[in-house]
Amino acid sequence: MPIIDTWKLVVLERYAKFDGRAGRPEYWWFALANFLAWMVLSILAVAAMAFADVLGILMFLVLGAYWVGLIVPTIAVAIRRLHDSNKSGWLLLIALIPFGSIVVLVFMLLASDTGANQFGEAAEPLA
């Protein structure tokens, strides 16, 4: 599935869906799309700041709005990814302690459970 389609799926169709499961492709394509969008917006904001302070500030506001708008779907897809490896979504809170984000990263890299688990049926493969 192309990166843009995955981003639209997570943001538009599953915006605040915290139940169910998300496979590795759904999670990592979404993460890559956000990283690339963040980098492009950051470069544009820095470049705009070189031309005019007001334009640069506007671009940083756009960057901030993008970040705020993606808080919920980012948390939702991370929780669904944890569910896919039969882990509680509450484990995402480990990222708040020192070096906890490394543990969460390992959880996100784990293979999916085959078949149903306590969080539902296996995640559908992305088309």
N, C-alpha and C positions, 0 to 999 in steps of 0.2 A: 504494500500500500504506500503510495507516495506520502512524503512527509507532510505536505499541506493537508491532505485528506485526514491523516491521523490527528493533526492539530485541531482541525474542525470537529472531528468526532469527539475528542476529549473536551474541548471548550464549549461547543454548541449543543451537542446531544447529551453529554454526560457531565455537565458543568458541576453539579453538586451531588453526584451519585456516589455515595460512600459505601454502598453495599455491592456485593458481587465481586467479580474478579477481573483483573487486567493482566494480560500476559506481558512477557518481556518486550515484545516488539511495540505494543501500544505505549508502554511506559517510556522506553528509550527513544522511540521516534518523537514522542511529545517532548522529551527532555532536549533532544537535539534541535528540534524546531524552536523551542524557547531560547536555547543558547544562541542560535544563529540570529534570531530576531533581536535579542538583547544586544548582541555585538553590533549589528547593523545600526540599531537605534543609538547606541553609545557612540559609535564613530560619527554618525550624523550630528549628534548633540555636541561633540567636541569640535567638529568642523564648523558647525553653526556658531559656536562661541567665538571662533577665530574671526568670523565676519562681523558679527554684531552681538553684543551682550544680550539684547532682548530676544533675538532669535535663538541663541543658545539656551537661555532660560526657558523659553517655550519648548524647545526640544527636550530639555531635562524634565519638564512637566509631563510631556508625552511619555517619556521613559518611566516616570513614576506612576502614571496612570496605567500603563501596560503592566507594570509589576503588581500594582494593587488589584487590577482586574484578573490576574492569573493566580492569586493566592488560593482561592477556593478550588479551582480545577487541579492545581498542582498538588494540593493536599489530598484531594479526592482520588486522583490517579495513583498517588503513592500508597494510600490506604488500600485501594483495590489491588495494587501490585503485591502488597504484603499478604492480603487475603489469598492471592493466587498461590503463594507458597505455604499456605495454611498457618499464617501468623496473624496475630491480632493487630488491628490498625493502631492501637495504643502504643505499639513498639516504635512508632514514628517519633514519639516524644523523647526517645533515647538521643536523638540528634541535638537536643538542647543541652546535653552535658558535654564536657570536654572529651574529644575524640569519639563521641557518640555517632557523629555523622559517618565515620568509617564503618561502624557496625551496621548502620542503616544501608550504606552503600553495598556491603556484603549481602544483606538481606535482599536488596533489589537485584542482585546478580544471580541469586539462587534460581535453580530450575523450578518450573511450575509443577504443581501436583498434577499427576495424570488422573483424570476422572473427577468425580465430585468430591468435595471436602465440606467442612462445616459452613463454608461461606458460599456454597452454590456449585453449580456445574462448572466444568473447565471453561476458561475464557475462549471465546470464539477466535479463530485465527483471523488476522487482518487480511482483507482481500487484496 
